[in-house]
Amino acid sequence: MCLLVAQYGILDSRTLSKSQEIDNLINQSNKCVVQNKKPIAEGQSTLEARNFPGHSP
């Protein structure tokens, strides 16, 4: 993105098109993450639910 902005400008159609493409990929990724999350059990912290390395329940 930075290269496109530097080369063509922030409002150029090529820059905007690439920005939209990146936004769509981020949205797809976020959707996958949300769909694969397990519900947090009552009394469980957000950190525990995320299963961080080194965490023992």
PQR file of N, CA, C, O and H, with PARSE charges and radii, in Angstrom:
ATOM      1  N   MET A   1       0.815  -1.186   0.000 -0.4000 1.5000
ATOM      2  CA  MET A   1       0.000   0.000   0.000 -0.0000 2.0000
ATOM      3  C   MET A   1       0.864   1.257   0.000  0.5500 1.7000
ATOM      4  O   MET A   1       0.615   2.202  -0.749 -0.5500 1.4000
ATOM      5  N   CYS A   2       1.876   1.246   0.850 -0.4000 1.5000
ATOM      6  CA  CYS A   2       2.740   2.435   0.943 -0.0000 2.0000
ATOM      7  C   CYS A   2       3.401   2.737  -0.400  0.5500 1.7000
ATOM      8  O   CYS A   2       3.530   3.894  -0.798 -0.5500 1.4000
ATOM      9  H   CYS A   2       2.077   0.479   1.459  0.4000 1.0000
ATOM     10  N   LEU A   3       3.816   1.679  -1.084 -0.4000 1.5000
ATOM     11  CA  LEU A   3       4.448   1.888  -2.395 -0.0000 2.0000
ATOM     12  C   LEU A   3       3.454   2.451  -3.406  0.5500 1.7000
ATOM     13  O   LEU A   3       3.799   3.328  -4.198 -0.5500 1.4000
ATOM     14  H   LEU A   3       3.711   0.739  -0.760  0.4000 1.0000
ATOM     15  N   LEU A   4       2.237   1.953  -3.380 -0.4000 1.5000
ATOM     16  CA  LEU A   4       1.215   2.462  -4.300 -0.0000 2.0000
ATOM     17  C   LEU A   4       0.892   3.925  -4.015  0.5500 1.7000
ATOM     18  O   LEU A   4       0.748   4.730  -4.935 -0.5500 1.4000
ATOM     19  H   LEU A   4       1.957   1.240  -2.737  0.4000 1.0000
ATOM     20  N   VAL A   5       0.782   4.258  -2.743 -0.4000 1.5000
ATOM     21  CA  VAL A   5       0.507   5.653  -2.363 -0.0000 2.0000
ATOM     22  C   VAL A   5       1.652   6.542  -2.812  0.5500 1.7000
ATOM     23  O   VAL A   5       1.428   7.629  -3.346 -0.5500 1.4000
ATOM     24  H   VAL A   5       0.899   3.604  -1.995  0.4000 1.0000
ATOM     25  N   ALA A   6       2.878   6.086  -2.598 -0.4000 1.5000
ATOM     26  CA  ALA A   6       4.044   6.884  -2.991 -0.0000 2.0000
ATOM     27  C   ALA A   6       4.130   7.043  -4.508  0.5500 1.7000
ATOM     28  O   ALA A   6       4.516   8.099  -5.010 -0.5500 1.4000
ATOM     29  H   ALA A   6       3.060   5.203  -2.165  0.4000 1.0000
ATOM     30  N   GLN A   7       3.766   5.984  -5.231 -0.4000 1.5000
ATOM     31  CA  GLN A   7       3.903   6.020  -6.685 -0.0000 2.0000
ATOM     32  C   GLN A   7       2.728   6.725  -7.368  0.5500 1.7000
ATOM     33  O   GLN A   7       2.929   7.506  -8.298 -0.5500 1.4000
ATOM     34  H   GLN A   7       3.453   5.126  -4.824  0.4000 1.0000
ATOM     35  N   TYR A   8       1.505   6.453  -6.910 -0.4000 1.5000
ATOM     36  CA  TYR A   8       0.323   6.955  -7.614 -0.0000 2.0000
ATOM     37  C   TYR A   8      -0.499   7.985  -6.840  0.5500 1.7000
ATOM     38  O   TYR A   8      -1.275   8.733  -7.435 -0.5500 1.4000
ATOM     39  H   TYR A   8       1.341   5.819  -6.155  0.4000 1.0000
ATOM     40  N   GLY A   9      -0.335   8.027  -5.526 -0.4000 1.5000
ATOM     41  CA  GLY A   9      -1.143   8.929  -4.706 -0.0000 2.0000
ATOM     42  C   GLY A   9      -2.258   8.152  -4.012  0.5500 1.7000
ATOM     43  O   GLY A   9      -2.648   7.064  -4.437 -0.5500 1.4000
ATOM     44  H   GLY A   9       0.295   7.419  -5.042  0.4000 1.0000
ATOM     45  N   ILE A  10      -2.748   8.738  -2.948 -0.4000 1.5000
ATOM     46  CA  ILE A  10      -3.717   8.036  -2.101 -0.0000 2.0000
ATOM     47  C   ILE A  10      -5.099   7.903  -2.749  0.5500 1.7000
ATOM     48  O   ILE A  10      -5.855   6.996  -2.401 -0.5500 1.4000
ATOM     49  H   ILE A  10      -2.431   9.622  -2.602  0.4000 1.0000
ATOM     50  N   LEU A  11      -5.433   8.780  -3.668 -0.4000 1.5000
ATOM     51  CA  LEU A  11      -6.766   8.742  -4.278 -0.0000 2.0000
ATOM     52  C   LEU A  11      -6.786   8.098  -5.663  0.5500 1.7000
ATOM     53  O   LEU A  11      -7.825   8.082  -6.323 -0.5500 1.4000
ATOM     54  H   LEU A  11      -4.819   9.518  -3.950  0.4000 1.0000
ATOM     55  N   ASP A  12      -5.661   7.574  -6.099 -0.4000 1.5000
ATOM     56  CA  ASP A  12      -5.602   6.920  -7.404 -0.0000 2.0000
ATOM     57  C   ASP A  12      -6.422   5.626  -7.370  0.5500 1.7000
ATOM     58  O   ASP A  12      -6.467   4.939  -6.349 -0.5500 1.4000
ATOM     59  H   ASP A  12      -4.817   7.587  -5.563  0.4000 1.0000
ATOM     60  N   SER A  13      -7.058   5.307  -8.477 -0.4000 1.5000
ATOM     61  CA  SER A  13      -7.935   4.133  -8.528 -0.0000 2.0000
ATOM     62  C   SER A  13      -7.173   2.835  -8.241  0.5500 1.7000
ATOM     63  O   SER A  13      -7.742   1.910  -7.662 -0.5500 1.4000
ATOM     64  H   SER A  13      -7.022   5.865  -9.306  0.4000 1.0000
ATOM     65  N   ARG A  14      -5.912   2.751  -8.631 -0.4000 1.5000
ATOM     66  CA  ARG A  14      -5.113   1.539  -8.354 -0.0000 2.0000
ATOM     67  C   ARG A  14      -4.854   1.386  -6.860  0.5500 1.7000
ATOM     68  O   ARG A  14      -4.893   0.278  -6.326 -0.5500 1.4000
ATOM     69  H   ARG A  14      -5.450   3.503  -9.102  0.4000 1.0000
ATOM     70  N   THR A  15      -4.591   2.496  -6.197 -0.4000 1.5000
ATOM     71  CA  THR A  15      -4.360   2.470  -4.754 -0.0000 2.0000
ATOM     72  C   THR A  15      -5.645   2.108  -4.028  0.5500 1.7000
ATOM     73  O   THR A  15      -5.648   1.269  -3.127 -0.5500 1.4000
ATOM     74  H   THR A  15      -4.558   3.396  -6.631  0.4000 1.0000
ATOM     75  N   LEU A  16      -6.733   2.745  -4.427 -0.4000 1.5000
ATOM     76  CA  LEU A  16      -8.024   2.470  -3.788 -0.0000 2.0000
ATOM     77  C   LEU A  16      -8.468   1.034  -4.013  0.5500 1.7000
ATOM     78  O   LEU A  16      -9.018   0.403  -3.111 -0.5500 1.4000
ATOM     79  H   LEU A  16      -6.731   3.426  -5.159  0.4000 1.0000
ATOM     80  N   SER A  17      -8.235   0.520  -5.200 -0.4000 1.5000
ATOM     81  CA  SER A  17      -8.601  -0.861  -5.505 -0.0000 2.0000
ATOM     82  C   SER A  17      -7.818  -1.835  -4.632  0.5500 1.7000
ATOM     83  O   SER A  17      -8.388  -2.788  -4.101 -0.5500 1.4000
ATOM     84  H   SER A  17      -7.788   1.032  -5.933  0.4000 1.0000
ATOM     85  N   LYS A  18      -6.528  -1.604  -4.484 -0.4000 1.5000
ATOM     86  CA  LYS A  18      -5.696  -2.480  -3.642 -0.0000 2.0000
ATOM     87  C   LYS A  18      -6.116  -2.363  -2.180  0.5500 1.7000
ATOM     88  O   LYS A  18      -6.118  -3.357  -1.455 -0.5500 1.4000
ATOM     89  H   LYS A  18      -6.065  -0.830  -4.916  0.4000 1.0000
ATOM     90  N   SER A  19      -6.470  -1.160  -1.746 -0.4000 1.5000
ATOM     91  CA  SER A  19      -6.937  -0.957  -0.379 -0.0000 2.0000
ATOM     92  C   SER A  19      -8.213  -1.757  -0.119  0.5500 1.7000
ATOM     93  O   SER A  19      -8.356  -2.383   0.931 -0.5500 1.4000
ATOM     94  H   SER A  19      -6.468  -0.353  -2.335  0.4000 1.0000
ATOM     95  N   GLN A  20      -9.131  -1.732  -1.071 -0.4000 1.5000
ATOM     96  CA  GLN A  20     -10.375  -2.489  -0.934 -0.0000 2.0000
ATOM     97  C   GLN A  20     -10.097  -3.991  -0.914  0.5500 1.7000
ATOM     98  O   GLN A  20     -10.736  -4.734  -0.169 -0.5500 1.4000
ATOM     99  H   GLN A  20      -9.015  -1.223  -1.924  0.4000 1.0000
ATOM    100  N   GLU A  21      -9.150  -4.433  -1.727 -0.4000 1.5000
ATOM    101  CA  GLU A  21      -8.781  -5.849  -1.756 -0.0000 2.0000
ATOM    102  C   GLU A  21      -8.225  -6.282  -0.392  0.5500 1.7000
ATOM    103  O   GLU A  21      -8.574  -7.344   0.125 -0.5500 1.4000
ATOM    104  H   GLU A  21      -8.631  -3.830  -2.332  0.4000 1.0000
ATOM    105  N   ILE A  22      -7.363  -5.447   0.174 -0.4000 1.5000
ATOM    106  CA  ILE A  22      -6.793  -5.749   1.486 -0.0000 2.0000
ATOM    107  C   ILE A  22      -7.882  -5.750   2.551  0.5500 1.7000
ATOM    108  O   ILE A  22      -7.903  -6.632   3.409 -0.5500 1.4000
ATOM    109  H   ILE A  22      -7.080  -4.584  -0.245  0.4000 1.0000
ATOM    110  N   ASP A  23      -8.789  -4.771   2.508 -0.4000 1.5000
ATOM    111  CA  ASP A  23      -9.902  -4.725   3.460 -0.0000 2.0000
ATOM    112  C   ASP A  23     -10.734  -6.003   3.394  0.5500 1.7000
ATOM    113  O   ASP A  23     -11.114  -6.553   4.428 -0.5500 1.4000
ATOM    114  H   ASP A  23      -8.772  -4.054   1.810  0.4000 1.0000
ATOM    115  N   ASN A  24     -11.016  -6.474   2.180 -0.4000 1.5000
ATOM    116  CA  ASN A  24     -11.803  -7.701   2.022 -0.0000 2.0000
ATOM    117  C   ASN A  24     -11.082  -8.904   2.615  0.5500 1.7000
ATOM    118  O   ASN A  24     -11.709  -9.745   3.260 -0.5500 1.4000
ATOM    119  H   ASN A  24     -10.707  -6.027   1.340  0.4000 1.0000
ATOM    120  N   LEU A  25      -9.777  -8.996   2.405 -0.4000 1.5000
ATOM    121  CA  LEU A  25      -8.999 -10.102   2.964 -0.0000 2.0000
ATOM    122  C   LEU A  25      -8.983 -10.051   4.497  0.5500 1.7000
ATOM    123  O   LEU A  25      -9.096 -11.082   5.160 -0.5500 1.4000
ATOM    124  H   LEU A  25      -9.267  -8.314   1.881  0.4000 1.0000
ATOM    125  N   ILE A  26      -8.842  -8.851   5.046 -0.4000 1.5000
ATOM    126  CA  ILE A  26      -8.871  -8.698   6.503 -0.0000 2.0000
ATOM    127  C   ILE A  26     -10.233  -9.105   7.044  0.5500 1.7000
ATOM    128  O   ILE A  26     -10.318  -9.800   8.056 -0.5500 1.4000
ATOM    129  H   ILE A  26      -8.750  -8.014   4.507  0.4000 1.0000
ATOM    130  N   ASN A  27     -11.303  -8.675   6.374 -0.4000 1.5000
ATOM    131  CA  ASN A  27     -12.654  -9.038   6.819 -0.0000 2.0000
ATOM    132  C   ASN A  27     -12.880 -10.543   6.757  0.5500 1.7000
ATOM    133  O   ASN A  27     -13.497 -11.111   7.658 -0.5500 1.4000
ATOM    134  H   ASN A  27     -11.234  -8.110   5.551  0.4000 1.0000
ATOM    135  N   GLN A  28     -12.389 -11.195   5.706 -0.4000 1.5000
ATOM    136  CA  GLN A  28     -12.510 -12.653   5.602 -0.0000 2.0000
ATOM    137  C   GLN A  28     -11.744 -13.339   6.728  0.5500 1.7000
ATOM    138  O   GLN A  28     -12.231 -14.298   7.326 -0.5500 1.4000
ATOM    139  H   GLN A  28     -11.888 -10.733   4.974  0.4000 1.0000
ATOM    140  N   SER A  29     -10.552 -12.845   7.008 -0.4000 1.5000
ATOM    141  CA  SER A  29      -9.736 -13.417   8.078 -0.0000 2.0000
ATOM    142  C   SER A  29     -10.429 -13.257   9.427  0.5500 1.7000
ATOM    143  O   SER A  29     -10.491 -14.200  10.216 -0.5500 1.4000
ATOM    144  H   SER A  29     -10.156 -12.066   6.522  0.4000 1.0000
ATOM    145  N   ASN A  30     -10.947 -12.062   9.689 -0.4000 1.5000
ATOM    146  CA  ASN A  30     -11.646 -11.807  10.951 -0.0000 2.0000
ATOM    147  C   ASN A  30     -12.875 -12.694  11.089  0.5500 1.7000
ATOM    148  O   ASN A  30     -13.175 -13.175  12.181 -0.5500 1.4000
ATOM    149  H   ASN A  30     -10.897 -11.295   9.048  0.4000 1.0000
ATOM    150  N   LYS A  31     -13.581 -12.910   9.995 -0.4000 1.5000
ATOM    151  CA  LYS A  31     -14.766 -13.765  10.013 -0.0000 2.0000
ATOM    152  C   LYS A  31     -14.383 -15.193  10.391  0.5500 1.7000
ATOM    153  O   LYS A  31     -15.082 -15.839  11.171 -0.5500 1.4000
ATOM    154  H   LYS A  31     -13.336 -12.519   9.107  0.4000 1.0000
ATOM    155  N   CYS A  32     -13.283 -15.682   9.844 -0.4000 1.5000
ATOM    156  CA  CYS A  32     -12.801 -17.027  10.175 -0.0000 2.0000
ATOM    157  C   CYS A  32     -12.438 -17.123  11.653  0.5500 1.7000
ATOM    158  O   CYS A  32     -12.762 -18.109  12.315 -0.5500 1.4000
ATOM    159  H   CYS A  32     -12.715 -15.157   9.210  0.4000 1.0000
ATOM    160  N   VAL A  33     -11.777 -16.115  12.158 -0.4000 1.5000
ATOM    161  CA  VAL A  33     -11.381 -16.113  13.567 -0.0000 2.0000
ATOM    162  C   VAL A  33     -12.616 -16.150  14.455  0.5500 1.7000
ATOM    163  O   VAL A  33     -12.666 -16.924  15.411 -0.5500 1.4000
ATOM    164  H   VAL A  33     -11.513 -15.314  11.620  0.4000 1.0000
ATOM    165  N   VAL A  34     -13.606 -15.329  14.156 -0.4000 1.5000
ATOM    166  CA  VAL A  34     -14.824 -15.269  14.968 -0.0000 2.0000
ATOM    167  C   VAL A  34     -15.562 -16.605  14.912  0.5500 1.7000
ATOM    168  O   VAL A  34     -16.070 -17.067  15.934 -0.5500 1.4000
ATOM    169  H   VAL A  34     -13.566 -14.700  13.380  0.4000 1.0000
ATOM    170  N   GLN A  35     -15.628 -17.228  13.751 -0.4000 1.5000
ATOM    171  CA  GLN A  35     -16.342 -18.498  13.615 -0.0000 2.0000
ATOM    172  C   GLN A  35     -15.643 -19.626  14.364  0.5500 1.7000
ATOM    173  O   GLN A  35     -16.297 -20.583  14.780 -0.5500 1.4000
ATOM    174  H   GLN A  35     -15.215 -16.854  12.921  0.4000 1.0000
ATOM    175  N   ASN A  36     -14.338 -19.534  14.541 -0.4000 1.5000
ATOM    176  CA  ASN A  36     -13.585 -20.606  15.200 -0.0000 2.0000
ATOM    177  C   ASN A  36     -13.379 -20.388  16.690  0.5500 1.7000
ATOM    178  O   ASN A  36     -12.776 -21.230  17.356 -0.5500 1.4000
ATOM    179  H   ASN A  36     -13.807 -18.757  14.203  0.4000 1.0000
ATOM    180  N   LYS A  37     -13.871 -19.267  17.229 -0.4000 1.5000
ATOM    181  CA  LYS A  37     -13.732 -19.011  18.659 -0.0000 2.0000
ATOM    182  C   LYS A  37     -14.703 -19.880  19.431  0.5500 1.7000
ATOM    183  O   LYS A  37     -15.835 -20.109  19.005 -0.5500 1.4000
ATOM    184  H   LYS A  37     -14.361 -18.583  16.687  0.4000 1.0000
ATOM    185  N   LYS A  38     -14.238 -20.362  20.581 -0.4000 1.5000
ATOM    186  CA  LYS A  38     -15.105 -21.111  21.471 -0.0000 2.0000
ATOM    187  C   LYS A  38     -15.701 -20.126  22.469  0.5500 1.7000
ATOM    188  O   LYS A  38     -15.051 -19.147  22.834 -0.5500 1.4000
ATOM    189  H   LYS A  38     -13.319 -20.175  20.928  0.4000 1.0000
ATOM    190  N   PRO A  39     -16.917 -20.373  22.911 -0.5600 1.5000
ATOM    191  CA  PRO A  39     -17.498 -19.474  23.910  0.2800 2.0000
ATOM    192  C   PRO A  39     -16.699 -19.514  25.205  0.5500 1.7000
ATOM    193  O   PRO A  39     -16.153 -20.553  25.576 -0.5500 1.4000
ATOM    194  N   ILE A  40     -16.634 -18.378  25.887 -0.4000 1.5000
ATOM    195  CA  ILE A  40     -15.906 -18.288  27.153 -0.0000 2.0000
ATOM    196  C   ILE A  40     -16.803 -18.850  28.251  0.5500 1.7000
ATOM    197  O   ILE A  40     -17.938 -18.406  28.422 -0.5500 1.4000
ATOM    198  H   ILE A  40     -17.077 -17.534  25.585  0.4000 1.0000
ATOM    199  N   ALA A  41     -16.293 -19.820  28.987 -0.4000 1.5000
ATOM    200  CA  ALA A  41     -17.052 -20.411  30.081 -0.0000 2.0000
ATOM    201  C   ALA A  41     -17.199 -19.390  31.205  0.5500 1.7000
ATOM    202  O   ALA A  41     -16.345 -18.523  31.386 -0.5500 1.4000
ATOM    203  H   ALA A  41     -15.371 -20.181  28.848  0.4000 1.0000
ATOM    204  N   GLU A  42     -18.283 -19.504  31.947 -0.4000 1.5000
ATOM    205  CA  GLU A  42     -18.529 -18.593  33.055 -0.0000 2.0000
ATOM    206  C   GLU A  42     -17.368 -18.654  34.036  0.5500 1.7000
ATOM    207  O   GLU A  42     -16.954 -19.738  34.450 -0.5500 1.4000
ATOM    208  H   GLU A  42     -18.977 -20.208  31.800  0.4000 1.0000
ATOM    209  N   GLY A  43     -16.850 -17.507  34.404 -0.4000 1.5000
ATOM    210  CA  GLY A  43     -15.750 -17.428  35.347 -0.0000 2.0000
ATOM    211  C   GLY A  43     -14.381 -17.558  34.703  0.5500 1.7000
ATOM    212  O   GLY A  43     -13.364 -17.432  35.385 -0.5500 1.4000
ATOM    213  H   GLY A  43     -17.186 -16.627  34.068  0.4000 1.0000
ATOM    214  N   GLN A  44     -14.339 -17.807  33.399 -0.4000 1.5000
ATOM    215  CA  GLN A  44     -13.053 -17.943  32.711 -0.0000 2.0000
ATOM    216  C   GLN A  44     -12.657 -16.584  32.152  0.5500 1.7000
ATOM    217  O   GLN A  44     -13.485 -15.875  31.581 -0.5500 1.4000
ATOM    218  H   GLN A  44     -15.165 -17.909  32.845  0.4000 1.0000
ATOM    219  N   SER A  45     -11.396 -16.228  32.318 -0.4000 1.5000
ATOM    220  CA  SER A  45     -10.950 -14.940  31.808 -0.0000 2.0000
ATOM    221  C   SER A  45     -10.741 -15.015  30.301  0.5500 1.7000
ATOM    222  O   SER A  45     -10.617 -16.103  29.740 -0.5500 1.4000
ATOM    223  H   SER A  45     -10.723 -16.804  32.782  0.4000 1.0000
ATOM    224  N   THR A  46     -10.701 -13.861  29.651 -0.4000 1.5000
ATOM    225  CA  THR A  46     -10.449 -13.799  28.216 -0.0000 2.0000
ATOM    226  C   THR A  46      -9.090 -14.403  27.894  0.5500 1.7000
ATOM    227  O   THR A  46      -8.942 -15.096  26.887 -0.5500 1.4000
ATOM    228  H   THR A  46     -10.801 -12.977  30.108  0.4000 1.0000
ATOM    229  N   LEU A  47      -8.092 -14.146  28.745 -0.4000 1.5000
ATOM    230  CA  LEU A  47      -6.757 -14.697  28.510 -0.0000 2.0000
ATOM    231  C   LEU A  47      -6.782 -16.218  28.557  0.5500 1.7000
ATOM    232  O   LEU A  47      -6.145 -16.874  27.732 -0.5500 1.4000
ATOM    233  H   LEU A  47      -8.213 -13.583  29.563  0.4000 1.0000
ATOM    234  N   GLU A  48      -7.504 -16.779  29.504 -0.4000 1.5000
ATOM    235  CA  GLU A  48      -7.604 -18.233  29.592 -0.0000 2.0000
ATOM    236  C   GLU A  48      -8.290 -18.802  28.360  0.5500 1.7000
ATOM    237  O   GLU A  48      -7.895 -19.853  27.856 -0.5500 1.4000
ATOM    238  H   GLU A  48      -8.022 -16.246  30.173  0.4000 1.0000
ATOM    239  N   ALA A  49      -9.295 -18.128  27.884 -0.4000 1.5000
ATOM    240  CA  ALA A  49     -10.050 -18.602  26.730 -0.0000 2.0000
ATOM    241  C   ALA A  49      -9.210 -18.594  25.473  0.5500 1.7000
ATOM    242  O   ALA A  49      -9.471 -19.360  24.546 -0.5500 1.4000
ATOM    243  H   ALA A  49      -9.616 -17.274  28.293  0.4000 1.0000
ATOM    244  N   ARG A  50      -8.202 -17.735  25.428 -0.4000 1.5000
ATOM    245  CA  ARG A  50      -7.377 -17.626  24.224 -0.0000 2.0000
ATOM    246  C   ARG A  50      -6.287 -18.687  24.173  0.5500 1.7000
ATOM    247  O   ARG A  50      -5.607 -18.823  23.156 -0.5500 1.4000
ATOM    248  H   ARG A  50      -7.989 -17.113  26.181  0.4000 1.0000
ATOM    249  N   ASN A  51      -6.111 -19.438  25.248 -0.4000 1.5000
ATOM    250  CA  ASN A  51      -5.121 -20.509  25.256 -0.0000 2.0000
ATOM    251  C   ASN A  51      -3.719 -20.028  24.926  0.5500 1.7000
ATOM    252  O   ASN A  51      -3.058 -20.588  24.052 -0.5500 1.4000
ATOM    253  H   ASN A  51      -6.663 -19.328  26.074  0.4000 1.0000
ATOM    254  N   PHE A  52      -3.265 -19.002  25.614 -0.4000 1.5000
ATOM    255  CA  PHE A  52      -1.931 -18.496  25.381 -0.0000 2.0000
ATOM    256  C   PHE A  52      -0.895 -19.543  25.754  0.5500 1.7000
ATOM    257  O   PHE A  52      -1.109 -20.313  26.691 -0.5500 1.4000
ATOM    258  H   PHE A  52      -3.802 -18.547  26.324  0.4000 1.0000
ATOM    259  N   PRO A  53       0.234 -19.588  25.030 -0.5600 1.5000
ATOM    260  CA  PRO A  53       1.294 -20.540  25.362  0.2800 2.0000
ATOM    261  C   PRO A  53       1.737 -20.367  26.806  0.5500 1.7000
ATOM    262  O   PRO A  53       1.868 -19.245  27.296 -0.5500 1.4000
ATOM    263  N   GLY A  54       1.963 -21.471  27.472 -0.4000 1.5000
ATOM    264  CA  GLY A  54       2.398 -21.414  28.856 -0.0000 2.0000
ATOM    265  C   GLY A  54       1.260 -21.359  29.840  0.5500 1.7000
ATOM    266  O   GLY A  54       1.485 -21.421  31.049 -0.5500 1.4000
ATOM    267  H   GLY A  54       1.856 -22.382  27.074  0.4000 1.0000
ATOM    268  N   HIS A  55       0.023 -21.243  29.342 -0.4000 1.5000
ATOM    269  CA  HIS A  55      -1.135 -21.187  30.240 -0.0000 2.0000
ATOM    270  C   HIS A  55      -1.567 -22.599  30.595  0.5500 1.7000
ATOM    271  O   HIS A  55      -1.786 -23.431  29.715 -0.5500 1.4000
ATOM    272  H   HIS A  55      -0.160 -21.193  28.360  0.4000 1.0000
ATOM    273  N   SER A  56      -1.687 -22.861  31.866 -0.4000 1.5000
ATOM    274  CA  SER A  56      -2.211 -24.154  32.286 -0.0000 2.0000
ATOM    275  C   SER A  56      -3.509 -23.926  33.029  0.5500 1.7000
ATOM    276  O   SER A  56      -3.531 -23.198  34.021 -0.5500 1.4000
ATOM    277  H   SER A  56      -1.509 -22.185  32.581  0.4000 1.0000
ATOM    278  N   PRO A  57      -4.594 -24.533  32.569 -0.5600 1.5000
ATOM    279  CA  PRO A  57      -5.915 -24.313  33.185  0.2800 2.0000
ATOM    280  C   PRO A  57      -6.002 -24.807  34.601  0.5500 1.7000
ATOM    281  O   PRO A  57      -7.051 -24.685  35.234 -0.5500 1.4000
TER
END
